[in-house]
Amino acid sequence: MGNHSILDAQAKDITAEDSWYALFTSELPDGIASKTIHLSELLHKSERLDVILPLADILSPQGLLTEVLALIANYTSRVGLWADTSISTEQLDELLAACQNSDRPLLNALDLIVLYQPGFADGRSFSQARHLRQKGFTGEIRITGHFGRDQIVYLQRAGVDSFVIATEDLTDDIQAAFSVLPSSYDGNVASQLPMFRKQA
């Protein structure tokens, strides 16, 4: 992901500090993490890594990752998941329920969910982020894929913490988009009052 940068909610570039590796699969979209790692490499590492796994494989009882989840737990320090917009709110609920299940210890301390938006006009990632926040997910939500500068503030309002942006798109115009409506998101849910009712 050398041609992308990760910005936090204040538009600060946090790429250099980011420690996440995406587990490589043939379905892995570009921009999920700054580094990738194959399962065979992960299993030969002596240190524990921060690893992002595909959410769809974790939820599928037939998925390969379900079978090796306990093994992966021995080689990771933190766990993140990535999903595209095909993941339903019911599947997100299933994920959050699995995080409470003592039989699935790897998911108990889920730290990051990366939402991949495959197309600019596909707004389901907004709903996914808001749903996760409303259901109590307190970890980091990161957005990647195809979204525009005008969508950044609305993604923040939905609960997104960090943004993966192509290097060529990192302009002053993009950075200004992070502060268009600074009072819109209070850290838990989007404001319920219309802006004209707010006190100065």
C-alpha positions in Angstrom: 0.0 0.0 0.0 2.9 2.3 -0.6 0.8 4.7 -2.7 -1.7 5.3 0.2 -1.6 7.3 3.4 -3.6 6.8 6.6 -5.1 10.0 8.1 -6.7 10.2 11.5 -9.9 12.2 12.2 -7.8 15.4 12.5 -6.1 14.8 9.1 -2.8 13.9 10.7 -0.8 11.3 8.7 -0.4 8.3 10.9 1.0 5.9 8.2 4.5 5.7 9.8 3.1 4.6 13.2 0.6 2.1 11.8 1.6 -1.4 12.8 -1.2 -3.4 11.0 -0.6 -6.2 8.5 -3.4 -7.5 6.3 -3.5 -11.3 5.9 -3.0 -11.9 2.2 -5.9 -13.5 0.3 -6.8 -13.5 -3.3 -9.8 -11.2 -2.4 -7.8 -8.6 -0.5 -8.5 -5.2 -1.9 -5.8 -2.5 -2.3 -5.5 -0.2 0.7 -6.7 -2.4 3.5 -3.3 -2.1 5.3 0.1 -0.5 4.7 1.7 -4.0 4.8 0.5 -7.5 3.9 1.6 -10.9 5.2 0.9 -14.5 4.0 -0.3 -17.0 6.5 2.9 -19.1 6.1 5.0 -16.0 6.9 2.9 -15.2 9.9 3.3 -18.7 11.3 7.1 -18.4 11.0 7.4 -15.0 12.9 8.8 -15.1 16.4 7.1 -11.8 17.4 3.4 -11.3 17.6 1.9 -8.9 14.9 -1.2 -6.8 14.5 -3.1 -8.6 11.8 -6.2 -7.7 9.8 -8.3 -10.7 8.7 -11.2 -10.9 6.3 -14.5 -10.6 8.2 -16.4 -12.8 5.7 -14.0 -15.7 6.3 -14.3 -15.3 10.1 -18.1 -15.6 10.0 -18.2 -18.4 7.5 -18.3 -21.8 9.2 -16.6 -23.3 6.1 -14.0 -20.6 5.9 -10.3 -21.6 6.2 -9.7 -18.9 8.8 -12.3 -20.4 11.1 -10.3 -23.6 11.2 -7.0 -21.9 11.9 -8.2 -19.1 14.1 -6.8 -20.6 17.3 -3.5 -21.1 15.6 -3.5 -17.5 14.4 -4.2 -16.3 17.9 -0.7 -17.6 18.9 1.0 -15.3 16.4 -1.0 -12.0 16.8 -0.9 -9.3 19.4 -4.0 -7.4 18.1 -6.7 -8.4 15.6 -8.5 -6.3 13.1 -11.0 -7.3 10.4 -11.8 -5.9 7.0 -15.1 -6.0 5.2 -16.5 -4.7 2.0 -20.0 -3.3 1.6 -21.6 -6.7 0.9 -21.5 -7.4 4.7 -25.0 -7.0 6.1 -25.9 -5.4 9.5 -27.0 -8.9 10.5 -23.5 -10.2 9.9 -22.1 -7.3 11.8 -24.4 -8.2 14.7 -23.1 -11.8 14.4 -19.5 -10.5 14.6 -20.2 -8.4 17.7 -21.9 -11.4 19.3 -18.9 -13.5 18.5 -16.7 -10.9 20.3 -18.6 -11.7 23.5 -18.2 -15.5 23.1 -15.5 -16.9 25.3 -15.0 -19.8 22.8 -13.6 -17.2 20.3 -10.9 -15.5 22.3 -9.2 -14.0 19.3 -12.2 -11.8 18.6 -12.7 -10.8 22.2 -10.4 -7.8 21.9 -11.1 -6.7 18.4 -9.2 -3.4 17.9 -9.9 -2.4 14.3 -12.5 -2.8 11.6 -11.5 -1.6 8.1 -14.5 -0.9 5.8 -13.7 -1.1 2.1 -16.0 1.1 -0.1 -15.7 -0.4 -3.6 -17.4 2.5 -5.4 -17.9 6.2 -4.8 -21.7 5.9 -5.0 -21.9 2.9 -2.7 -22.9 4.4 0.7 -23.3 1.2 2.6 -20.1 1.8 4.5 -21.8 4.8 6.2 -24.5 2.5 7.5 -22.0 -0.1 8.5 -19.9 2.4 10.6 -23.0 3.9 12.2 -24.4 0.5 13.0 -21.2 -0.7 14.7 -21.1 2.5 16.8 -24.8 2.2 17.8 -24.2 -1.5 18.8 -21.3 -0.4 21.1 -18.2 -1.1 19.1 -15.5 1.1 20.6 -12.5 0.1 18.5 -11.1 2.0 15.5 -13.1 2.1 12.4 -11.1 2.8 9.2 -12.4 3.5 5.8 -10.6 2.7 2.5 -11.5 2.4 -1.1 -13.4 5.0 -3.2 -14.8 7.9 -1.3 -14.7 11.6 -2.0 -13.6 14.6 0.0 -17.2 15.7 0.5 -18.0 12.3 2.1 -15.3 12.6 4.8 -17.2 14.7 7.3 -20.3 12.4 7.0 -18.1 9.4 7.5 -16.7 11.0 10.6 -20.3 11.6 11.8 -21.0 8.0 11.2 -18.1 7.0 13.5 -15.1 6.5 11.2 -11.8 7.3 13.0 -9.2 7.0 10.2 -9.1 7.3 6.4 -6.9 5.6 3.8 -6.2 8.1 1.0 -4.2 7.6 -2.2 -1.0 9.7 -2.1 -1.9 11.6 -5.2 -5.2 12.7 -3.6 -3.5 14.1 -0.5 -4.0 17.8 -1.1 -4.8 20.8 1.1 -8.4 20.5 -0.2 -8.6 17.0 1.2 -7.1 18.1 4.5 -9.6 21.0 4.8 -12.4 18.5 4.5 -11.7 17.1 7.9 -12.7 20.3 9.7 -15.8 21.3 7.7 -18.2 20.4 10.5 -16.0 19.9 13.5 -18.9 19.7 16.0 -20.8 17.0 14.1 -19.5 13.9 15.8 -19.2 13.6 19.6 -17.4 10.3 19.8 -20.4 8.1 20.2 -23.2 8.9 17.8 -24.0 11.6 15.3 -25.6 14.7 16.7 -29.4 14.4 17.0 -30.0 18.2 16.8 -30.0 20.1 13.5 -27.1 22.5 13.2 -29.3 25.6 13.3 -30.4 24.6 16.9 -26.9 24.5 18.3 -25.7 27.3 20.6 -22.6 29.2 19.5 
